[in-house]
Amino acid sequence: MEKLKIFNTVKDTSEFLTKQSSDGRTIGFVPTMGALHEGHLELMRRAKLENDILVCSIFVNPIQFNNKEDLKKYPRTLEDDIRKLESIACDVLFAPSAQEMYPEKEKTVYDFGNLDKVMEGQHRPGHFNGVAIVVKKLFDIIQPDKAYFGEKDFQQLVIIQTLVKQQNLSVEIVPCPIVREKDGLAMSSRNKRLSPEERKLAPIIFKTLQFVKNNFHKFSIEEINKHVVSEINSNPGMKLEYFEIVDKKTLSPITNLIGSKDSIACIALFLGKVRLIDNIAIF
């Protein structure tokens, strides 16, 4: 395909992609909320490499925001996003309206057990149900062979993998490593909202996580927690929301690092008014 095809309706997108699939072409899909950055583009390059057709969606999903202010301030940069998609030879963009995605009030409730109750779920009730609803809808419309998700949103990744199993969907979920700025800050659309002073402080997040990874065997969980709280909250304008070391599969907190396998340290904090998350694998 030579030129980026842009669709705004479910019908047109579905018809076009069903034809591509029936002609034997594989579809790689990267769902986004726009404000694209190098982290998104890295997912797309991989999807492009591993499939015949690369599809990206841009949709700021209202039902996953429990903070109306956050939804209002979420960056929307469609023209710039389209230029970026063209630069990596993306084949299809699906950019629907909220009315197109939700013609009726959405009532679906998924049960993910404890997975959506901890960390992000504790601070953003209903968030992951909103994510699961939109991802399932997008999968139904696009029918991808593979879908690519960044590991920065690690809890979201685990929940989407669970959704695919629960709903018996025939899509392969491909986890992709976090893409970072040169100073270690995890790439995020929200970084655009940081002031220059806040942006200078932001690399402390990754440095703190690196300290945890490099020193976990020297300290107890309680000592590590204290260190993280003090390291983050001692910076002007930074306020820790949570820090947890959890099992990668169950997302349950780990009480003892000795003998534990497959654990990950997850952090969320406010830098000024901007909420940022990050993580680092311990094992």
N, C-alpha and C positions, 0 to 999 in steps of 0.2 A: 504494500500500500504506500502511495507516494505522499499523500497530503493528510494532515490530521482531520479526521471526521468528528464533528461535534454534534451530539444529540442531546436534546432536552427532555424528551418524553420516553417513558418506559416502553411504549409500543414500538417506536422507531429503533431504539437500542436493541431490544429483544429480537425484533425481526432481522435486523442486520447481522447480529452475532449468531443467531440460530443458523442462518445461511452459511456463515463462515465455518461453524462447527460441522454442519452437514457436508461441507466440501472438504472436511478432513483437517482443517486448521486448528491448532491448539491455541488456547486463550490464556494469557497471563494477566492477572488483575492486581492493581494497586489502588485500594480505596483511600481517599484523602479528604480533608476538609479545606483543601486549598492552602494559600499562603505558602506555596511550595518552596522548599530549600534543598540543599545538596543531599540531605538525608533521604528525602522522598525520591530524588532523581537516581540515587544509588539503588534503591529498591527497583525502580523502573528499568534501569540498565540491566539488572539481573533478570528481571521478568522478560525483557526484550530478547535477551540472549537465550533463554530457556524455552521460549514459546514462539509460535508463528505470528501471533497478534498481541500487541500490548494495549490493554485497556486501563485507563485511569478514570476514577470518578472524583468529582469535586462537589461536595455537599456538606454544608455546615448543618449538622444534625441537631435540630432544636431540642429533641426529647432526651439528649444525653447531657444537657446542661441543667444542673439544679440551681445555678446562679444566673439569674436573668442578665445581670450586669456583664458577666463573663461572655455570655452569648452575644450581647450587643457589641462588645469591644473586640470580639474575635476578628482578626484581620481578614479582609476579603479583597483579593487582588487578582481577579479573574483574567484581566488582559495580560498582566505580567506572567501569570501561571500558564496561559496558552502559549506565550512566547517560549517559555522554558520547556513545555511539552514538545513544541515543534523542534527545539534544539536537540532533543534526544530521539527524534523520529517516533514519537508516540503515535499509535495508529488511530485510537478512538478515545474521545473524552465524553463521558456521560456527566452532564451538569444539570440536574433537575431542580425544580423549585420545591419548596416544602409542601405545597399543595399537590404537586405531582407525586411525591413520595407518600404523603399521608392524606389521601382524599377523604378519609374518615378518621375519627379519633382512634388511636391505637390502644388496644386493650391487652395485647399479649404479655404474659408474665412468664419468664423463664425461671427455672430452679437450678441454680449452680451450687447448691449446698453452701459451704463456707467460703467458696472462692470469691464471691462478690460481696462478702460481709467485712473482710479485713482490709487494712491499708486504705486504698482509694475508696473502697466501698463504704468504709466507716465514715469517711469525711465527705463523700459525695453520694448519698443514698439515691438509688434509682439510676445512677449513671450507667452502670454496666447492663442493665436491662435495656436502656435506650440504645447502647452500642450494639447489643445482640440483635435487637429488632432491626436496626438499619443494615447491619452486616448480612443478616439472613435475607432481607429484601434484595439487597444488591447481588448476593449470590444467585438468588432466584431469577433476577433480571438478566444477569451477565453470563451465568452458567460457566464460570471459569474452570479450567483444568487445574491451575495453580493460583493461589492468592498469596501475596507477599506482605508481611507485617514486620515492623521494626521491633527490636527487643527493648527499646527504651520504654515502651508501654508494656512492660513484661506481664503485669497482671491481666491486661487486656488480651495479650497473646494467649495466655493459658485459658482464659474464658472462651475465646473464639475456638481454640482447639477442642474444648469441651463441648461447645455448641455444635461443631461439625460432627463429633461422635454421637451426641444425643439425638441429633436430627438425621443422622445417617446420610450426610451430604457427600456427594462424590467430588469434593474439591480437596486438593492437597494444600495444606497450610505450610508456607515456607518462612521460617523465622530468619531475620537478617540482622547482623550485628549493628550496634549503635554507631552512628556516624557522628564524629566530634569535630569541633573547631580546633585550630592548632593549639589553643590554650586548654583544651580538655572539655570545654562546655558542650554538653550534648545538644545537637542541632534540634531546634524546635521552632514552630511558627510563632510561639509566644516570645521568643528572644527579641523579636522586633519591637516589643513594647517596653523593653528595658531602657532606662536612661543611660547616657554614657558612663556615669559614675557606677550605676548598678551593674552594667556590663563588665566593668573592670573587676568588680567583686565576684562575679559569677563563677570563675574557675575554682573558687574555694570548694564548691560542691564536689567536683570530681577529685580534687586533692584529698578531701575528707574521706571519700569512698576508697581511694587508693590506700590511704593509711589503714583503713579497716581491713582491706584485703591483705596487706603486707604484714599486719601485726596481730591478726586475730588469734594466733597461737600463743601470744604473750600475755593476753588479758582475758578476763572473764567477760561474758556478754554484758553484765552490768557495767563494768569499767569501760567497755567499748561504747555503750549507749551514752554514758556520762561524757565521754570524750567528744562524741558527735554533737550532743546538745550544746556543750560549751563552745566547740569550734564554730558551729553555725550561728548560735545566738549572740556570740560576742561581736559579730559584725553589724555595723549600723544598717538598719533597714532589712536585715535578714531575720526571719522567724521560722524555726523548724515546726512543721506540722506533724510529721512522724518519721521515725527511722526504725526499720525492722530487718532482722536477718531471718529469712524464711526458707522453708523447703521449696524447691523449684516446682514440684508437682502439686503439693497440697496447699501451698502458700501459708502453712501454719508456722508460727514463730518457732525458732530453734532455741532451746534453752541451754544447750551445751554444744559447743563447737567441736569438742573432742569426739571423734568417731562419726561425726555427721558428714553426709555426702550430698552433693547436688544442692548447695544452698546459695542464696543470693541476697545481697544487702540492697534494700530499697529505701529511697528517701524522697520526701516531698517537703517543700518549704515555700515561703513567700519571700521574694526579693522585691521590696517596695510593695506594689499591688499585684505583681505578677507571680503566679503560682507555677513553680517548676518541679519536675520530677526527674529522677535518674536512678541508675542501679549499677551494680557490679557483681559479677559472679565470684563467689568465694572459692568454690570448688568447681 
